[in-house]
Amino acid sequence: MHRNDANKNVINTMKYDDNNSNSHTAFQPSNRSIINVRIICLLCNNEHGLPNCGEFVKLNISERWDATKRLHMCFPCLRGRHVQATCRGKPCKIYQSGHHRLLHQERTTREGHEGSAQTTAVVTEHTAISVNNVNTMRAYLKIVPLELYGPEKSMKVHALLDEGSTVTLIDEQVANRIGAKGRRKTLRVSSVGGNEITDKRSRVIRVKIKGLFS
C-alpha cells in the first residue's frame, strides 16, 4: 500500500478545502493516525460514563458519594479526574451546588439535621493552606457552626464546607482538647494550581459532628 493510500484511511472530524483561502483547521498534524477513544466506567469496567452506570444509579446517595470519592471523580460532572474549579459541568439545579444531580440528597427535617453523625477526620498541624497565583476576586465561603464530640469532651467550632474536598480536616489543637487520638498517616493535599503539600505528622481520628442552629 502506498503512503497516499494509507493516509486515506483516516476518520476526519473536520472538513476543509485546501483551495479555499478562508478555510482553516484547528489541528493539522504532518502524520495523521486514527485514534479510537473509548469511555470505560471505573466502577463496572463497561463502556459508558459513570452517570450512565446502572450499578452506580442503584446505589443510595451516601454510597454514590463514597464511590465518587473512592474513584477520584469530579463531583459536578462525574466524568473525569480533573480539578473541580476547571470543570464545565452544570451544578445541581435544586441547590445550585457544585455536585452532579445524581449526588443530590433531599434535605431532611430540622430534627434530622440536629442529630449527630460520626465521621472520620484527619488531624493536621496547619489551620490553612495557601495557594499562590490566584486572581484577585471576592469569594463567599460556606461556614457553619458545629459541635464536635470526642472521647473526653465536646467543643463548638466553625467548619468551612468544601464540596470539592475528599477529606475532613481538623486542627490538632482542637483534636487534643476533645481527647481524639488516632494512628499516624501521611496526608497529601493537591491544590487547584496543581501544587501538592505533604504532611507526615497527620493523624486519623473518629469524631461525632452535630450541627448548631439558632
Backbone as CSV, one residue per row, in Angstrom:
resi,resn,N_x,N_y,N_z,CA_x,CA_y,CA_z,C_x,C_y,C_z
1,MET,0.854,-1.193,0.000,0.000,0.000,0.000,0.889,1.242,0.000
2,HIS,0.572,2.182,-0.897,1.351,3.413,-0.961,1.010,4.307,0.220
3,ARG,1.916,5.251,0.453,1.708,6.182,1.566,0.444,6.997,1.365
4,ASN,0.164,7.417,0.101,-1.027,8.213,-0.153,-2.288,7.429,0.148
5,ASP,-2.256,6.115,-0.166,-3.428,5.296,0.110,-3.614,5.120,1.608
6,ALA,-2.517,5.016,2.342,-2.619,4.838,3.791,-3.216,6.062,4.451
7,ASN,-2.909,7.233,3.911,-3.428,8.458,4.506,-4.921,8.613,4.294
8,LYS,-5.490,7.855,3.374,-6.926,7.962,3.133,-7.725,7.263,4.219
9,ASN,-7.107,6.331,4.933,-7.821,5.575,5.957,-7.824,6.351,7.266
10,VAL,-8.347,7.542,7.215,-8.366,8.414,8.376,-9.777,8.930,8.571
11,ILE,-10.245,8.914,9.797,-11.555,9.476,10.108,-11.368,10.957,10.392
12,ASN,-11.874,11.811,9.507,-11.732,13.255,9.673,-12.902,13.790,10.481
13,THR,-12.620,14.535,11.521,-13.663,15.146,12.329,-14.035,16.533,11.827
14,MET,-13.189,17.173,10.990,-13.482,18.477,10.412,-13.136,18.449,8.931
15,LYS,-14.032,18.985,8.109,-13.790,19.055,6.681,-13.268,20.440,6.317
16,TYR,-12.327,20.473,5.406,-11.810,21.757,4.972,-11.386,21.638,3.519
17,ASP,-11.311,22.768,2.855,-10.983,22.825,1.442,-9.620,23.467,1.291
18,ASP,-8.673,22.715,0.738,-7.332,23.266,0.562,-7.310,24.418,-0.434
19,ASN,-8.307,24.455,-1.347,-8.340,25.504,-2.361,-9.015,26.772,-1.854
20,ASN,-9.628,26.707,-0.701,-10.319,27.871,-0.159,-9.395,28.582,0.816
21,SER,-9.043,29.811,0.524,-8.089,30.540,1.359,-8.693,30.914,2.701
22,ASN,-10.056,30.922,2.801,-10.702,31.311,4.044,-10.868,30.141,5.002
23,SER,-10.585,28.935,4.523,-10.764,27.771,5.385,-9.505,27.548,6.204
24,HIS,-9.706,26.961,7.411,-8.575,26.661,8.264,-8.958,25.505,9.169
25,THR,-7.980,24.902,9.781,-8.225,23.809,10.714,-7.592,24.141,12.045
26,ALA,-8.177,23.546,13.119,-7.638,23.784,14.449,-6.382,22.974,14.697
27,PHE,-6.247,21.839,14.007,-5.089,20.976,14.230,-4.784,20.249,12.939
28,GLN,-3.567,20.334,12.479,-3.192,19.723,11.214,-1.827,19.057,11.361
29,PRO,-1.784,17.802,11.837,-0.506,17.121,12.016,0.086,16.699,10.692
30,SER,1.376,16.470,10.708,2.052,16.034,9.493,1.744,14.580,9.188
31,ASN,1.682,13.741,10.218,1.355,12.332,10.045,0.067,12.039,10.794
32,ARG,-0.996,11.802,10.052,-2.285,11.556,10.678,-2.397,10.091,11.081
33,SER,-3.183,9.852,12.114,-3.443,8.487,12.548,-4.835,8.421,13.147
34,ILE,-5.409,7.247,13.138,-6.739,7.044,13.696,-6.615,6.842,15.200
35,ILE,-7.404,7.608,15.965,-7.406,7.481,17.417,-8.783,6.993,17.839
36,ASN,-8.850,5.832,18.378,-10.106,5.246,18.831,-10.229,5.454,20.335
37,VAL,-11.141,6.336,20.748,-11.300,6.684,22.153,-12.505,5.942,22.716
38,ARG,-12.299,5.222,23.798,-13.384,4.512,24.459,-13.524,5.018,25.890
39,ILE,-14.758,5.195,26.319,-15.031,5.608,27.688,-15.314,4.362,28.515
40,ILE,-14.474,4.104,29.507,-14.622,2.931,30.351,-15.057,3.376,31.750
41,CYS,-16.134,2.794,32.229,-16.631,3.097,33.569,-15.672,2.514,34.606
42,LEU,-15.218,3.346,35.538,-14.277,2.892,36.555,-14.948,2.051,37.634
43,LEU,-16.287,2.040,37.647,-16.998,1.266,38.656,-17.279,-0.162,38.204
44,CYS,-17.740,-0.319,36.943,-18.108,-1.657,36.459,-17.274,-2.111,35.267
45,ASN,-16.386,-1.237,34.753,-15.487,-1.559,33.631,-16.220,-1.772,32.310
46,ASN,-17.445,-1.310,32.184,-18.157,-1.365,30.909,-17.971,-0.050,30.159
47,GLU,-18.377,-0.033,28.879,-18.141,1.131,28.023,-19.262,2.155,28.175
48,HIS,-19.207,2.934,29.219,-20.103,4.069,29.431,-19.528,4.926,30.549
49,GLY,-20.059,6.134,30.678,-19.611,7.012,31.745,-20.275,6.650,33.064
50,LEU,-19.740,7.179,34.153,-20.284,6.881,35.472,-21.743,7.320,35.627
51,PRO,-22.180,8.478,35.074,-23.588,8.859,35.208,-24.546,7.878,34.535
52,ASN,-24.066,7.108,33.562,-24.908,6.146,32.854,-24.721,4.720,33.358
53,CYS,-24.035,4.568,34.459,-23.758,3.237,35.006,-24.952,2.755,35.829
54,GLY,-25.483,1.591,35.477,-26.618,1.042,36.206,-26.277,0.707,37.643
55,GLU,-25.071,0.200,37.873,-24.660,-0.131,39.238,-24.544,1.120,40.101
56,PHE,-24.078,2.226,39.490,-23.939,3.476,40.238,-25.304,4.046,40.599
57,VAL,-26.249,3.991,39.657,-27.585,4.543,39.885,-28.323,3.755,40.963
58,LYS,-28.051,2.458,41.081,-28.726,1.625,42.081,-28.286,1.959,43.503
59,LEU,-27.127,2.595,43.650,-26.622,2.926,44.982,-27.447,4.044,45.606
60,ASN,-27.503,4.090,46.933,-28.136,5.232,47.579,-27.192,6.430,47.531
61,ILE,-27.683,7.589,47.960,-26.908,8.823,47.806,-25.585,8.751,48.552
62,SER,-25.608,8.221,49.765,-24.376,8.122,50.547,-23.355,7.215,49.868
63,GLU,-23.823,6.095,49.316,-22.922,5.168,48.630,-22.387,5.775,47.336
64,ARG,-23.206,6.607,46.663,-22.731,7.275,45.444,-21.604,8.253,45.772
65,TRP,-21.761,8.999,46.864,-20.702,9.917,47.279,-19.418,9.151,47.600
66,ASP,-19.569,8.032,48.315,-18.397,7.228,48.670,-17.702,6.699,47.417
67,ALA,-18.499,6.226,46.444,-17.916,5.699,45.207,-17.228,6.802,44.415
68,THR,-17.841,7.990,44.375,-17.256,9.112,43.641,-15.920,9.528,44.242
69,LYS,-15.841,9.577,45.556,-14.588,9.941,46.225,-13.536,8.850,46.038
70,ARG,-13.975,7.590,46.137,-13.024,6.482,46.006,-12.413,6.428,44.611
71,LEU,-13.217,6.765,43.596,-12.739,6.747,42.213,-12.088,8.061,41.812
72,HIS,-12.092,9.055,42.734,-11.487,10.375,42.480,-12.119,11.039,41.254
73,MET,-13.438,10.942,41.136,-14.145,11.561,40.021,-14.532,12.994,40.372
74,CYS,-14.776,13.788,39.348,-15.191,15.181,39.536,-16.642,15.208,40.014
75,PHE,-16.940,15.949,41.081,-18.285,15.979,41.630,-19.327,16.600,40.689
76,PRO,-19.041,17.713,39.993,-20.066,18.302,39.131,-20.435,17.461,37.914
77,CYS,-19.474,16.758,37.289,-19.768,16.061,36.028,-19.667,14.546,36.129
78,LEU,-18.971,14.020,37.118,-18.788,12.572,37.304,-18.103,11.924,36.108
79,ARG,-17.316,12.689,35.364,-16.751,12.157,34.130,-15.232,12.164,34.087
80,GLY,-14.570,12.866,34.942,-13.117,12.930,34.829,-12.468,13.190,36.161
81,ARG,-11.147,13.084,36.178,-10.388,13.314,37.394,-9.732,14.682,37.381
82,HIS,-10.363,15.643,36.713,-9.804,16.986,36.664,-10.197,17.758,37.919
83,VAL,-9.639,18.963,38.059,-9.930,19.801,39.210,-11.324,20.389,39.069
84,GLN,-12.082,20.425,40.162,-13.451,20.905,40.106,-13.539,22.358,39.652
85,ALA,-12.534,23.165,39.984,-12.577,24.582,39.618,-12.548,24.790,38.108
86,THR,-12.011,23.833,37.356,-11.931,23.956,35.902,-13.024,23.171,35.196
87,CYS,-13.924,22.552,35.946,-14.974,21.720,35.346,-16.072,22.603,34.765
88,ARG,-16.564,22.214,33.597,-17.652,22.935,32.944,-18.998,22.262,33.162
89,GLY,-19.041,21.287,34.049,-20.295,20.601,34.335,-21.293,21.533,34.998
90,LYS,-22.577,21.339,34.719,-23.618,22.181,35.281,-23.861,21.803,36.738
91,PRO,-24.063,22.806,37.616,-24.309,22.497,39.030,-25.679,21.879,39.228
92,CYS,-25.902,21.335,40.419,-27.194,20.756,40.756,-28.280,21.823,40.622
93,LYS,-29.344,21.533,39.868,-30.386,22.518,39.599,-31.213,22.841,40.842
94,ILE,-31.192,21.977,41.838,-32.046,22.178,43.005,-31.433,23.177,43.972
95,TYR,-30.156,22.993,44.317,-29.485,23.899,45.246,-28.445,24.771,44.561
96,GLN,-28.224,24.594,43.257,-27.164,25.297,42.540,-25.811,25.044,43.191
97,SER,-25.619,23.853,43.709,-24.363,23.486,44.358,-23.459,22.778,43.377
98,GLY,-22.186,22.687,43.730,-21.197,22.114,42.826,-21.141,20.608,42.862
99,HIS,-22.269,19.951,42.647,-22.266,18.500,42.555,-23.269,18.054,41.499
100,HIS,-23.097,16.847,40.998,-23.970,16.283,39.971,-25.345,15.975,40.565
101,ARG,-26.366,15.974,39.702,-27.734,15.730,40.184,-27.873,14.346,40.818
102,LEU,-27.037,13.385,40.389,-27.107,12.049,40.974,-26.528,12.009,42.385
103,LEU,-25.854,13.086,42.789,-25.307,13.173,44.139,-26.167,14.039,45.043
104,HIS,-27.299,14.509,44.510,-28.161,15.397,45.292,-28.931,14.602,46.337
105,GLN,-28.979,15.132,47.536,-29.704,14.490,48.624,-30.750,15.443,49.161
106,GLU,-31.978,14.955,49.268,-33.054,15.793,49.763,-32.783,16.185,51.209
107,ARG,-33.091,17.425,51.515,-32.908,17.885,52.883,-33.982,17.282,53.780
108,THR,-33.565,16.847,54.957,-34.490,16.253,55.898,-35.054,17.320,56.814
109,THR,-35.783,16.908,57.824,-36.373,17.862,58.742,-35.307,18.469,59.634
110,ARG,-35.709,19.499,60.386,-34.752,20.154,61.274,-34.225,19.186,62.318
111,GLU,-35.096,18.295,62.773,-34.668,17.326,63.773,-33.583,16.421,63.225
112,GLY,-33.701,16.070,61.943,-32.701,15.218,61.332,-31.358,15.904,61.237
113,HIS,-31.376,17.204,60.998,-30.118,17.945,60.894,-29.437,18.078,62.248
114,GLU,-30.235,18.144,63.311,-29.654,18.365,64.621,-29.085,17.088,65.216
115,GLY,-29.359,15.959,64.610,-28.793,14.712,65.090,-27.305,14.655,64.807
116,SER,-26.573,13.984,65.669,-25.130,13.899,65.490,-24.785,12.800,64.512
117,ALA,-23.682,12.958,63.819,-23.206,11.966,62.858,-21.734,11.709,63.112
118,GLN,-21.331,10.457,62.931,-19.933,10.105,63.157,-19.165,10.181,61.853
119,THR,-17.972,10.715,61.903,-17.170,10.865,60.699,-15.705,10.604,61.022
120,THR,-14.948,10.342,59.977,-13.505,10.158,60.108,-12.806,11.422,59.649
121,ALA,-11.892,11.924,60.442,-11.214,13.180,60.122,-9.712,12.986,60.195
122,VAL,-9.007,13.880,59.530,-7.546,13.891,59.551,-7.086,15.109,60.329
123,VAL,-6.257,14.882,61.325,-5.741,15.964,62.161,-4.441,16.477,61.572
124,THR,-4.343,17.777,61.385,-3.123,18.384,60.864,-2.673,19.500,61.789
125,GLU,-1.404,19.876,61.657,-0.863,20.976,62.448,-1.070,22.311,61.758
126,HIS,-1.606,22.286,60.557,-1.819,23.517,59.800,-3.305,23.848,59.799
127,THR,-3.623,25.093,60.060,-5.012,25.516,60.053,-5.436,26.030,58.691
128,ALA,-4.508,26.327,57.820,-4.843,26.837,56.488,-3.742,26.484,55.515
129,ILE,-4.122,26.316,54.258,-3.172,26.043,53.181,-3.356,27.117,52.120
130,SER,-2.310,27.855,51.807,-2.417,28.946,50.849,-2.065,28.463,49.456
131,VAL,-2.686,29.100,48.460,-2.432,28.792,47.061,-1.949,30.060,46.378
132,ASN,-0.810,29.987,45.707,-0.249,31.156,45.047,-0.884,31.372,43.680
133,ASN,-0.651,32.554,43.120,-1.092,32.902,41.770,-2.601,32.790,41.599
134,VAL,-3.345,33.250,42.580,-4.799,33.264,42.488,-5.239,34.671,42.122
135,ASN,-6.095,34.803,41.113,-6.571,36.109,40.694,-7.337,36.776,41.830
136,THR,-7.205,38.086,41.931,-7.899,38.836,42.962,-9.393,38.843,42.677
137,MET,-10.170,38.311,43.609,-11.612,38.260,43.422,-12.265,38.092,44.789
138,ARG,-13.538,38.413,44.857,-14.273,38.273,46.104,-14.917,36.897,46.145
139,ALA,-14.725,36.198,47.234,-15.263,34.846,47.376,-16.108,34.771,48.637
140,TYR,-17.212,34.054,48.553,-18.091,33.847,49.689,-17.956,32.398,50.138
141,LEU,-17.449,32.198,51.336,-17.189,30.868,51.842,-18.383,30.367,52.653
142,LYS,-18.611,29.062,52.587,-19.691,28.436,53.340,-19.147,27.993,54.696
143,ILE,-19.524,28.731,55.738,-19.060,28.436,57.087,-20.273,28.177,57.972
144,VAL,-20.263,27.069,58.691,-21.395,26.692,59.537,-20.895,26.365,60.943
145,PRO,-21.711,26.640,61.971,-21.331,26.276,63.344,-21.592,24.798,63.598
146,LEU,-20.650,24.143,64.250,-20.765,22.724,64.568,-20.330,22.480,66.005
147,GLU,-20.709,21.326,66.515,-20.209,20.874,67.807,-19.548,19.518,67.610
148,LEU,-18.271,19.430,67.975,-17.503,18.196,67.843,-17.522,17.431,69.159
149,TYR,-17.717,16.128,69.065,-17.729,15.273,70.249,-16.563,14.295,70.180
150,GLY,-15.690,14.363,71.178,-14.571,13.441,71.268,-14.729,12.502,72.442
151,PRO,-13.752,11.650,72.693,-13.832,10.713,73.810,-13.913,11.394,75.176
152,GLU,-13.337,12.592,75.311,-13.273,13.247,76.614,-14.256,14.398,76.765
153,LYS,-14.456,15.189,75.742,-15.336,16.354,75.857,-15.798,16.777,74.474
154,SER,-16.683,17.771,74.435,-17.168,18.343,73.179,-16.682,19.780,73.068
155,MET,-16.751,20.314,71.842,-16.261,21.666,71.595,-17.017,22.267,70.414
156,LYS,-17.441,23.517,70.559,-18.134,24.218,69.484,-17.108,24.899,68.579
157,VAL,-17.236,24.671,67.280,-16.298,25.216,66.298,-17.082,25.707,65.086
158,HIS,-16.374,26.330,64.156,-16.942,26.714,62.868,-16.244,25.913,61.776
159,ALA,-17.028,25.338,60.883,-16.488,24.485,59.824,-16.625,25.170,58.475
160,LEU,-15.591,25.042,57.656,-15.605,25.544,56.286,-16.005,24.398,55.363
161,LEU,-17.134,24.544,54.665,-17.627,23.498,53.775,-16.944,23.611,52.419
162,ASP,-16.306,22.552,51.999,-15.630,22.487,50.698,-16.186,21.290,49.946
163,GLU,-17.057,21.556,48.952,-17.710,20.468,48.228,-16.749,19.713,47.324
164,GLY,-15.579,20.283,47.071,-14.611,19.597,46.232,-13.606,18.771,47.011
165,SER,-13.709,18.798,48.338,-12.749,18.075,49.158,-13.182,16.629,49.350
166,THR,-12.201,15.747,49.505,-12.475,14.329,49.741,-12.019,13.896,51.127
167,VAL,-11.700,14.853,51.993,-11.232,14.526,53.337,-11.675,15.630,54.290
168,THR,-11.927,15.271,55.537,-12.291,16.232,56.572,-11.062,16.527,57.424
169,LEU,-10.718,17.796,57.552,-9.512,18.201,58.282,-9.890,18.911,59.576
170,ILE,-9.181,18.600,60.643,-9.385,19.218,61.949,-8.031,19.653,62.493
171,ASP,-8.005,20.842,63.089,-6.767,21.346,63.666,-6.342,20.468,64.845
172,GLU,-5.032,20.307,65.003,-4.506,19.423,66.041,-4.887,19.893,67.440
173,GLN,-4.913,21.199,67.668,-5.267,21.714,68.986,-6.706,21.370,69.350
174,VAL,-7.594,21.413,68.352,-8.992,21.055,68.598,-9.107,19.577,68.949
175,ALA,-8.398,18.732,68.195,-8.436,17.293,68.457,-7.912,16.969,69.850
176,ASN,-6.861,17.659,70.270,-6.304,17.411,71.602,-7.270,17.842,72.702
177,ARG,-7.998,18.911,72.487,-8.912,19.418,73.512,-10.097,18.486,73.732
178,ILE,-10.540,17.794,72.667,-11.668,16.868,72.830,-11.189,15.438,73.087
179,GLY,-9.871,15.254,73.180,-9.310,13.956,73.512,-9.351,12.941,72.391
180,ALA,-9.371,13.396,71.148,-9.422,12.486,69.999,-8.009,12.094,69.585
181,LYS,-7.728,10.804,69.585,-6.410,10.298,69.217,-6.557,9.240,68.126
182,GLY,-5.502,9.073,67.342,-5.543,8.085,66.263,-4.158,7.787,65.730
183,ARG,-4.113,6.926,64.743,-2.833,6.496,64.177,-2.279,7.550,63.216
184,ARG,-0.982,7.543,63.061,-0.312,8.458,62.144,-0.557,8.038,60.695
185,LYS,-0.735,9.022,59.832,-0.921,8.748,58.404,-0.485,9.965,57.604
186,THR,0.264,9.729,56.540,0.736,10.824,55.690,-0.430,11.431,54.917
187,LEU,-0.529,12.749,54.958,-1.592,13.473,54.265,-1.007,14.209,53.072
188,ARG,-1.615,14.023,51.908,-1.208,14.739,50.695,-2.389,15.552,50.190
189,VAL,-2.195,16.854,50.080,-3.245,17.769,49.639,-2.826,18.404,48.331
190,SER,-3.673,18.269,47.303,-3.416,18.881,45.993,-4.276,20.121,45.848
191,SER,-3.658,21.235,45.466,-4.373,22.494,45.308,-4.877,22.642,43.884
192,VAL,-5.653,23.705,43.662,-6.203,23.965,42.337,-5.095,24.201,41.325
193,GLY,-4.023,24.829,41.742,-2.921,25.120,40.834,-2.036,23.938,40.529
194,GLY,-2.351,22.780,41.087,-1.554,21.591,40.828,-0.451,21.357,41.840
195,ASN,-0.320,22.255,42.827,0.693,22.067,43.861,0.258,20.986,44.848
196,GLU,1.204,20.277,45.399,0.910,19.218,46.364,1.664,19.468,47.654
197,ILE,0.938,19.382,48.766,1.517,19.579,50.088,1.432,18.265,50.848
198,THR,2.527,17.860,51.478,2.588,16.601,52.211,2.843,16.870,53.687
199,ASP,2.056,16.238,54.535,2.217,16.350,55.984,2.311,14.936,56.557
200,LYS,3.502,14.562,57.036,3.730,13.210,57.546,3.352,13.060,59.015
201,ARG,2.942,14.161,59.653,2.602,14.097,61.078,1.104,14.125,61.324
202,SER,0.307,13.902,60.304,-1.145,13.901,60.459,-1.606,12.619,61.150
203,ARG,-2.801,12.670,61.734,-3.387,11.513,62.395,-4.825,11.324,61.925
204,VAL,-5.274,10.096,61.870,-6.653,9.766,61.512,-7.433,9.510,62.795
205,ILE,-8.508,10.261,63.009,-9.305,10.126,64.230,-10.774,9.951,63.863
206,ARG,-11.583,9.578,64.850,-13.026,9.450,64.667,-13.716,10.373,65.664
207,VAL,-14.596,11.215,65.157,-15.333,12.154,65.997,-16.793,12.159,65.575
208,LYS,-17.625,12.712,66.437,-19.037,12.907,66.116,-19.293,14.388,65.886
209,ILE,-20.103,14.683,64.872,-20.385,16.068,64.496,-21.880,16.331,64.622
210,LYS,-22.219,17.462,65.220,-23.616,17.861,65.363,-23.770,19.302,64.910
211,GLY,-24.749,19.556,64.044,-24.989,20.906,63.565,-25.675,21.762,64.612
212,LEU,-25.364,23.056,64.627,-25.968,24.001,65.557,-26.846,24.965,64.782
213,PHE,-28.050,25.185,65.269,-28.980,26.074,64.583,-29.560,27.045,65.601
214,SER,-29.599,28.319,65.204,-30.116,29.350,66.102,-31.615,29.496,65.928
